[in-house]
């Protein structure tokens, strides 16, 4: 698709090189020696993209950017007749400093080139831009400008049967006071379910307090839950209320309940029998009114069989059980879920993106083909990375980070999966995936020299989640940084 280009530069050699190169490709090229001249010619040029030098006589390039893309200017000049998009600004400068690049991108530049300009790089940018615009036109959707009052990040999205069943279960338990146990894979949205239960119940006006049991050392979990008095232990220089006290009248959400030490499990069981707490180092008891919601990605019954979890506590927690479906079980929700996540990311972004990003049809197909082992959290991370490179508002497959799904023609992998299925027909998922996950974690820890934080960031996992997985696979030395 040929592009209409405007080159704004006071260096004739730059204008000549770019003009000849793009004209030979079949693009329509206009040249202006100053920003003032370019602004005057906008109604005639109607460019898809503008190559803009930062240092110009008169109005500087950065000062001109706002005028060149202002809605009032584009409407008056007829720039948005076809797709309501202003021209993309590609900034050029001989001074490739960090400050110049940051200023240009902060003001909404599509990209940034350092002189001498690489013609191949410039051509790649224009091709990518026109591909994005063609995709937007194909989608037939108008740009969306999100409301500042919208807050999509706190809700769940899904019209599929599994998600509708989940919503029904949330509604069934929200008005009750019984404990709820939420089961689901890492990243599937267990805390969102807990928050929805709280928000739709009679305790909605009171506190929702969350604690991830896997995120704390065993020595700190009891003091976090039950609080402590001044002098209770070394470093306790003041009294502090525990999470149970903070949640009085409301809801306490304990994530990764399977990671609780057995001693703490016993105290939690006593609280469920008699809702009274005593701070560490104290001799006074306080009766509380707290609804308990717990969650885990582990098989608690298996932990019971290994004497790592109390059977009587599981009996008390498992009064109402909700399973959160993994994303691969409701792929039909991915388009709506991705749009929901993009709205949240766009609002949280400091990049000042001029248009709400959309996903091309090819990108949606790619997203729906992937198995999403990290579930919704992984989808959010992928979209967040894609937004950094998809600056024209349309996310294409080329903008996505590598998605490590097996290729259809990978016969060796297919044979490996078949062998796992045959060897363990009742537990095929674990038989196939556990060796793969173990080797992935081993290599990642080796690559990062045992640094837990860097490995977790590379994997897209919470540090505590990675530590738990390393323990499960016998890879933890508990010395990770």
C-alpha positions as CSV (number, residue, x, y, z in Angstrom):
1,X,0.0,0.0,0.0
2,X,1.7,3.2,-1.1
3,X,2.2,5.9,1.5
4,X,1.9,9.7,1.4
5,X,5.0,11.1,3.1
6,X,6.1,14.6,4.1
7,X,9.8,15.3,4.8
8,X,10.5,18.4,6.9
9,X,14.2,19.1,7.0
10,X,16.4,22.1,6.2
11,X,19.2,19.9,4.9
12,X,18.8,19.4,1.1
13,X,20.8,16.2,1.0
14,X,18.5,14.5,3.6
15,X,15.4,15.6,1.7
16,X,16.9,14.5,-1.6
17,X,17.9,11.0,-0.4
18,X,14.6,10.3,1.3
19,X,12.6,11.7,-1.5
20,X,14.3,9.7,-4.2
21,X,14.3,6.5,-2.2
22,X,10.6,6.5,-1.3
23,X,9.5,7.8,-4.8
24,X,11.3,4.9,-6.4
25,X,9.3,2.6,-4.1
26,X,6.1,4.1,-5.4
27,X,5.3,6.3,-2.5
28,X,4.1,9.9,-2.8
29,X,6.6,12.3,-1.3
30,X,6.4,16.0,-0.4
31,X,9.3,18.1,1.0
32,X,9.2,21.2,3.2
33,X,12.3,23.1,4.5
34,X,10.6,24.4,7.7
35,X,7.8,23.6,10.0
36,X,6.0,26.8,9.0
37,X,6.0,25.8,5.4
38,X,4.8,22.2,6.2
39,X,1.9,23.5,8.3
40,X,0.8,25.7,5.5
41,X,0.9,22.8,3.0
42,X,-0.9,20.2,5.2
43,X,-4.2,20.5,3.4
44,X,-2.6,19.6,0.1
45,X,-0.1,17.0,1.3
46,X,-2.4,14.9,3.6
47,X,0.5,12.7,4.7
48,X,0.3,9.3,6.4
49,X,3.7,9.9,8.0
50,X,6.0,12.9,8.5
51,X,9.8,12.6,8.7
52,X,10.5,15.6,11.0
53,X,13.9,17.0,11.9
54,X,14.2,18.3,15.5
55,X,16.5,21.3,14.7
56,X,14.7,23.5,12.2
57,X,14.8,27.3,11.5
58,X,11.9,29.0,13.2
59,X,9.6,26.6,15.0
60,X,11.6,23.6,16.2
61,X,10.6,20.0,15.3
62,X,9.4,19.2,18.9
63,X,7.4,22.4,19.0
64,X,5.9,21.6,15.6
65,X,4.8,18.1,16.6
66,X,1.8,19.2,18.5
67,X,0.6,21.5,15.7
68,X,1.1,18.9,13.1
69,X,-1.0,16.3,14.9
70,X,-3.5,18.5,16.7
71,X,-7.1,17.4,16.2
72,X,-8.2,20.9,15.1
73,X,-5.4,21.1,12.5
74,X,-6.0,17.6,11.1
75,X,-9.8,18.2,10.8
76,X,-9.2,21.6,9.1
77,X,-6.7,20.1,6.7
78,X,-8.7,16.9,5.8
79,X,-6.0,14.6,7.2
80,X,-8.4,12.3,8.8
81,X,-10.9,11.8,6.1
82,X,-10.2,8.0,5.7
83,X,-9.4,6.6,9.1
84,X,-9.5,9.5,11.6
85,X,-5.8,9.1,12.3
86,X,-3.3,12.0,12.3
87,X,0.0,11.6,10.5
88,X,2.6,9.5,12.3
89,X,5.7,11.5,13.3
90,X,9.1,10.0,12.7
91,X,11.6,12.3,14.4
92,X,15.1,12.7,12.9
93,X,18.1,14.2,14.6
94,X,21.9,14.2,14.4
95,X,22.0,14.3,18.2
96,X,21.0,10.9,19.4
97,X,20.8,11.7,23.1
98,X,18.6,10.0,25.6
99,X,16.9,13.3,26.4
100,X,16.0,13.9,22.8
101,X,14.6,10.5,22.3
102,X,12.6,10.7,25.5
103,X,11.2,14.1,24.6
104,X,10.2,12.9,21.2
105,X,8.5,9.7,22.3
106,X,6.8,11.5,25.3
107,X,5.3,13.9,22.8
108,X,3.8,11.1,20.8
109,X,6.4,10.4,18.0
110,X,5.8,7.1,16.2
111,X,9.6,6.4,16.1
112,X,13.0,8.1,16.3
113,X,15.8,8.0,13.8
114,X,19.4,9.2,14.2
115,X,21.2,10.7,11.3
116,X,22.6,9.6,9.0
117,X,19.2,8.0,8.5
118,X,19.2,4.3,7.5
119,X,16.9,4.1,4.4
120,X,16.2,0.4,5.1
121,X,15.1,1.3,8.7
122,X,13.0,4.2,7.4
123,X,11.3,1.9,4.9
124,X,10.6,-0.7,7.6
125,X,8.9,1.9,9.7
126,X,6.7,3.1,6.8
127,X,5.8,-0.5,5.9
128,X,4.9,-1.3,9.5
129,X,2.8,1.9,9.7
130,X,0.9,1.2,6.5
131,X,0.3,-2.4,7.5
132,X,-1.1,-1.2,10.8
133,X,-3.4,1.3,9.1
134,X,-4.6,-1.3,6.6
135,X,-5.4,-3.6,9.6
136,X,-7.3,-0.8,11.3
137,X,-9.3,-0.1,8.2
138,X,-10.1,-3.8,7.8
139,X,-11.2,-4.0,11.4
140,X,-13.6,-1.1,10.7
141,X,-13.4,0.3,14.2
142,X,-13.2,3.9,15.2
143,X,-10.4,5.0,17.6
144,X,-11.5,4.7,21.2
145,X,-10.6,7.4,23.8
146,X,-11.0,5.8,27.2
147,X,-12.8,7.7,29.9
148,X,-10.6,8.8,32.8
149,X,-13.3,7.6,35.2
150,X,-13.3,4.0,33.8
151,X,-11.7,1.4,36.0
152,X,-11.6,-1.9,34.2
153,X,-8.7,-3.4,36.0
154,X,-10.7,-4.6,39.0
155,X,-13.3,-6.7,37.1
156,X,-13.5,-10.0,35.2
157,X,-14.4,-10.5,31.6
158,X,-15.9,-13.5,29.9
159,X,-19.0,-14.6,28.0
160,X,-18.0,-18.2,27.7
161,X,-19.7,-21.1,29.5
162,X,-16.8,-21.6,31.9
163,X,-16.7,-18.0,32.9
164,X,-20.5,-17.7,33.2
165,X,-20.4,-20.7,35.5
166,X,-17.7,-19.0,37.5
167,X,-19.9,-15.9,37.9
168,X,-22.8,-18.0,39.0
169,X,-20.7,-19.6,41.7
170,X,-19.5,-16.2,42.9
171,X,-23.1,-15.1,43.2
172,X,-24.0,-18.2,45.1
173,X,-21.5,-17.7,47.8
174,X,-21.2,-13.9,47.9
175,X,-24.1,-13.4,50.4
176,X,-23.0,-16.2,52.7
177,X,-20.5,-16.1,55.6
178,X,-18.9,-19.5,55.0
179,X,-15.3,-19.9,54.1
180,X,-14.5,-20.2,50.4
181,X,-11.6,-22.1,48.9
182,X,-10.6,-20.9,45.4
183,X,-8.7,-23.4,43.2
184,X,-6.9,-22.4,40.0
185,X,-3.6,-22.2,38.2
186,X,-1.0,-19.4,38.7
187,X,-2.1,-16.2,37.0
188,X,-5.7,-17.4,36.4
189,X,-7.3,-14.6,38.6
190,X,-8.0,-16.2,42.0
191,X,-7.6,-12.9,43.8
192,X,-10.1,-11.2,41.4
193,X,-12.6,-13.9,42.3
194,X,-12.0,-13.3,46.0
195,X,-12.5,-9.5,45.5
196,X,-15.7,-10.1,43.5
197,X,-17.1,-12.3,46.3
198,X,-16.3,-9.5,48.8
199,X,-17.6,-6.7,46.6
200,X,-21.0,-8.5,46.0
201,X,-21.6,-9.5,49.6
202,X,-22.8,-7.7,52.7
203,X,-19.2,-6.9,53.8
204,X,-18.4,-4.8,50.7
205,X,-18.2,-1.6,52.7
206,X,-15.6,-3.0,55.0
207,X,-11.9,-4.0,54.4
208,X,-10.7,-6.5,52.0
209,X,-7.2,-7.6,53.2
210,X,-5.0,-9.9,51.1
211,X,-1.9,-11.9,52.1
212,X,0.1,-14.2,50.0
213,X,1.4,-17.0,52.2
214,X,4.2,-17.9,49.7
215,X,5.6,-14.4,49.8
216,X,6.7,-14.4,53.4
217,X,9.3,-16.5,55.3
218,X,7.8,-19.0,57.8
219,X,9.1,-16.9,60.7
220,X,7.0,-13.9,59.7
221,X,3.7,-15.4,58.8
222,X,2.3,-15.7,62.3
223,X,3.2,-12.1,63.2
224,X,1.6,-10.9,59.9
225,X,-1.6,-12.8,60.5
226,X,-2.0,-12.3,64.3
227,X,0.0,-9.2,65.0
228,X,2.5,-8.6,67.8
229,X,3.1,-6.5,70.9
230,X,6.1,-4.3,71.4
231,X,9.1,-6.4,72.5
232,X,7.6,-9.7,71.3
233,X,10.7,-10.5,69.4
234,X,13.9,-8.8,68.3
235,X,13.0,-5.8,66.1
236,X,9.5,-5.5,67.5
237,X,9.9,-1.9,68.5
238,X,6.2,-1.1,68.4
239,X,2.9,-3.0,68.6
240,X,1.2,-3.9,65.3
241,X,-2.2,-5.3,64.4
242,X,-2.2,-8.4,62.3
243,X,-4.1,-9.1,59.1
244,X,-7.0,-10.7,61.0
245,X,-7.5,-7.5,63.0
246,X,-7.2,-5.3,59.9
247,X,-10.0,-7.4,58.2
248,X,-12.4,-7.1,61.2
249,X,-15.9,-6.7,59.7
250,X,-14.6,-7.5,56.2
251,X,-12.8,-10.3,54.4
252,X,-9.3,-11.8,54.8
253,X,-8.0,-13.4,51.6
254,X,-5.1,-15.9,52.1
255,X,-3.5,-16.8,48.8
256,X,-1.4,-19.9,48.4
257,X,-2.8,-21.4,51.5
258,X,-0.9,-24.6,50.8
259,X,2.3,-22.8,51.7
260,X,1.3,-22.2,55.4
261,X,3.6,-23.9,57.9
262,X,1.9,-26.6,59.9
263,X,2.1,-24.6,63.2
264,X,0.3,-21.7,61.6
265,X,-2.3,-24.1,60.1
266,X,-3.1,-25.2,63.7
267,X,-3.7,-21.6,64.8
268,X,-5.8,-20.9,61.7
269,X,-7.9,-23.9,62.5
270,X,-8.4,-22.6,66.1
271,X,-9.5,-19.3,64.7
272,X,-12.1,-21.0,62.5
273,X,-13.4,-22.8,65.5
274,X,-13.4,-19.8,67.8
275,X,-12.8,-16.4,66.0
276,X,-10.5,-15.0,68.7
277,X,-6.9,-13.8,68.2
278,X,-4.0,-12.9,70.5
279,X,-1.1,-10.9,69.4
280,X,2.4,-12.5,69.7
281,X,3.8,-11.5,73.0
282,X,0.4,-10.4,74.4
283,X,-2.0,-11.8,76.9
284,X,-5.2,-10.3,75.7
285,X,-7.6,-11.9,73.3
286,X,-9.8,-10.1,70.8
287,X,-13.0,-11.5,69.2
288,X,-13.2,-10.7,65.5
289,X,-15.8,-10.9,62.7
290,X,-13.8,-11.9,59.6
291,X,-14.9,-13.9,56.5
292,X,-12.0,-16.1,55.3
293,X,-11.4,-16.8,51.6
294,X,-8.4,-18.9,50.7
295,X,-6.8,-19.9,47.4
296,X,-4.2,-22.3,46.1
297,X,-2.8,-23.6,42.8
298,X,-1.8,-26.8,44.5
299,X,-3.6,-30.1,45.2
300,X,-4.3,-29.8,48.9
301,X,-5.5,-33.4,49.2
302,X,-2.1,-34.5,47.9
303,X,-0.4,-32.3,50.5
304,X,-2.6,-33.9,53.2
305,X,-1.4,-37.4,52.0
306,X,2.2,-36.1,52.4
307,X,1.5,-34.7,55.9
308,X,2.2,-31.2,54.6
309,X,-1.4,-30.0,55.2
310,X,-3.8,-30.7,58.0
311,X,-6.8,-32.8,56.9
312,X,-9.0,-31.1,59.5
313,X,-8.1,-27.7,58.2
314,X,-8.9,-28.7,54.7
315,X,-12.3,-30.0,55.9
316,X,-13.0,-26.6,57.4
317,X,-11.8,-24.5,54.4
318,X,-13.5,-26.7,51.8
319,X,-17.0,-25.7,52.6
320,X,-17.6,-23.8,49.4
321,X,-15.1,-24.5,46.6
322,X,-14.7,-22.5,43.4
323,X,-12.5,-23.5,40.5
324,X,-11.2,-20.7,38.3
325,X,-10.8,-22.1,34.7
326,X,-7.4,-21.7,33.0
327,X,-7.4,-19.4,30.0
328,X,-6.9,-22.3,27.6
329,X,-10.3,-23.6,28.6
330,X,-12.1,-20.4,27.5
331,X,-10.1,-19.2,24.5
332,X,-13.3,-17.6,23.1
333,X,-13.0,-14.9,25.8
334,X,-9.5,-13.8,24.7
335,X,-10.6,-11.0,22.3
336,X,-12.8,-9.3,24.9
337,X,-10.3,-10.0,27.7
338,X,-7.4,-8.6,25.7
339,X,-9.4,-5.5,24.9
340,X,-10.3,-5.1,28.6
341,X,-6.6,-5.5,29.6
342,X,-5.5,-3.0,26.9
343,X,-7.9,-0.4,28.3
344,X,-6.4,-0.8,31.7
345,X,-2.8,-0.7,30.4
346,X,-3.6,2.3,28.2
347,X,-5.0,4.2,31.2
348,X,-2.0,3.3,33.4
349,X,0.5,4.2,30.7
350,X,2.5,7.4,30.9
351,X,3.3,7.2,27.2
352,X,0.3,9.3,26.3
353,X,-0.8,7.0,23.4
354,X,-3.1,9.1,21.2
355,X,-5.4,6.2,20.3
356,X,-6.8,3.2,22.1
357,X,-4.9,0.2,20.7
358,X,-6.7,-2.6,18.9
359,X,-5.6,-6.1,17.9
360,X,-5.5,-7.1,14.3
361,X,-7.4,-10.3,13.3
362,X,-4.2,-12.1,12.7
363,X,-3.0,-11.2,16.2
364,X,-6.2,-12.5,17.7
365,X,-5.8,-15.8,15.9
366,X,-2.3,-16.1,17.3
367,X,-3.4,-15.3,20.8
368,X,-6.2,-17.9,20.6
369,X,-3.8,-20.6,19.4
370,X,-1.5,-20.2,22.3
371,X,-2.0,-22.3,25.5
372,X,-1.2,-19.5,28.0
373,X,0.5,-21.5,30.8
374,X,0.7,-18.3,32.8
375,X,-3.0,-17.6,32.1
376,X,-4.4,-14.0,32.3
377,X,-1.3,-12.7,34.0
378,X,0.8,-13.9,31.1
379,X,-1.6,-12.4,28.6
380,X,-1.4,-9.0,30.3
381,X,2.4,-9.2,30.2
382,X,2.4,-10.0,26.5
383,X,0.1,-7.1,25.7
384,X,2.1,-4.8,27.8
385,X,5.3,-5.7,25.9
386,X,3.4,-5.4,22.6
387,X,2.2,-1.8,23.4
388,X,5.8,-0.7,23.7
389,X,6.4,-1.3,20.0
390,X,2.9,-1.0,18.5
391,X,2.9,2.8,18.4
392,X,0.3,3.3,15.7
393,X,-2.5,1.8,17.6
394,X,-2.8,-1.6,16.0
395,X,-1.1,-4.6,17.5
396,X,0.2,-7.0,14.8
397,X,1.7,-10.5,15.3
398,X,5.1,-9.0,14.7
399,X,4.6,-6.8,17.8
400,X,4.1,-9.8,20.1
401,X,7.0,-11.2,22.1
402,X,7.9,-14.9,21.3
403,X,5.1,-17.2,22.4
404,X,6.6,-20.5,23.2
405,X,3.9,-22.8,22.0
406,X,4.7,-26.0,20.2
407,X,4.8,-25.8,16.4
408,X,2.2,-28.1,14.6
409,X,5.1,-29.9,12.8
410,X,7.2,-30.6,15.8
411,X,7.2,-34.4,15.6
412,X,9.7,-34.9,18.4
413,X,7.6,-32.9,20.8
414,X,4.5,-34.7,19.7
415,X,6.2,-38.1,20.4
416,X,7.3,-36.8,23.8
417,X,3.7,-35.8,24.7
418,X,2.4,-39.2,23.4
419,X,4.9,-41.0,25.6
420,X,3.8,-39.0,28.6
421,X,0.2,-39.8,27.9
422,X,0.8,-43.5,27.5
423,X,3.0,-43.8,30.6
424,X,0.5,-42.0,32.9
425,X,-3.0,-42.1,31.4
426,X,-4.6,-40.8,34.6
427,X,-2.1,-38.0,35.3
428,X,-1.0,-37.2,31.8
429,X,-0.7,-33.4,32.3
430,X,1.8,-33.7,35.2
431,X,3.7,-36.5,33.4
432,X,4.3,-34.3,30.4
433,X,4.6,-30.9,31.9
434,X,6.5,-31.5,35.1
435,X,9.8,-32.5,33.3
436,X,9.5,-29.5,30.9
437,X,8.8,-27.1,33.8
438,X,11.7,-28.5,35.8
439,X,14.2,-28.1,32.9
440,X,13.0,-24.6,32.1
441,X,13.4,-23.5,35.7
442,X,16.8,-25.2,36.0
443,X,18.1,-23.4,32.8
444,X,16.7,-20.1,33.8
445,X,18.3,-20.2,37.3
446,X,21.6,-21.3,35.7
447,X,21.4,-18.4,33.1
448,X,20.9,-15.8,35.9
449,X,23.6,-17.3,38.2
450,X,21.0,-18.3,40.8
451,X,19.5,-14.8,41.1
452,X,15.9,-15.5,42.0
453,X,14.6,-12.0,41.3
454,X,16.1,-11.8,37.8
455,X,15.0,-15.3,36.9
456,X,11.4,-14.6,38.1
457,X,11.4,-11.3,36.0
458,X,12.6,-13.2,32.9
459,X,9.9,-15.9,33.4
460,X,7.1,-13.4,34.1
461,X,6.5,-15.0,37.5
462,X,6.2,-13.6,41.0
463,X,9.4,-14.2,43.0
464,X,7.5,-16.2,45.6
465,X,5.8,-18.3,43.0
466,X,9.2,-19.1,41.4
467,X,10.6,-20.1,44.8
468,X,7.7,-22.4,45.4
469,X,8.1,-24.0,42.0
470,X,11.8,-24.5,42.6
471,X,11.0,-26.3,45.9
472,X,8.4,-28.5,44.2
473,X,11.0,-29.6,41.7
474,X,13.8,-30.0,44.2
475,X,15.8,-27.2,42.7
476,X,15.8,-24.7,45.6
477,X,18.7,-24.1,47.8
478,X,16.9,-21.3,49.6
479,X,19.8,-19.0,49.0
480,X,18.3,-17.2,45.9
481,X,18.8,-13.5,45.9
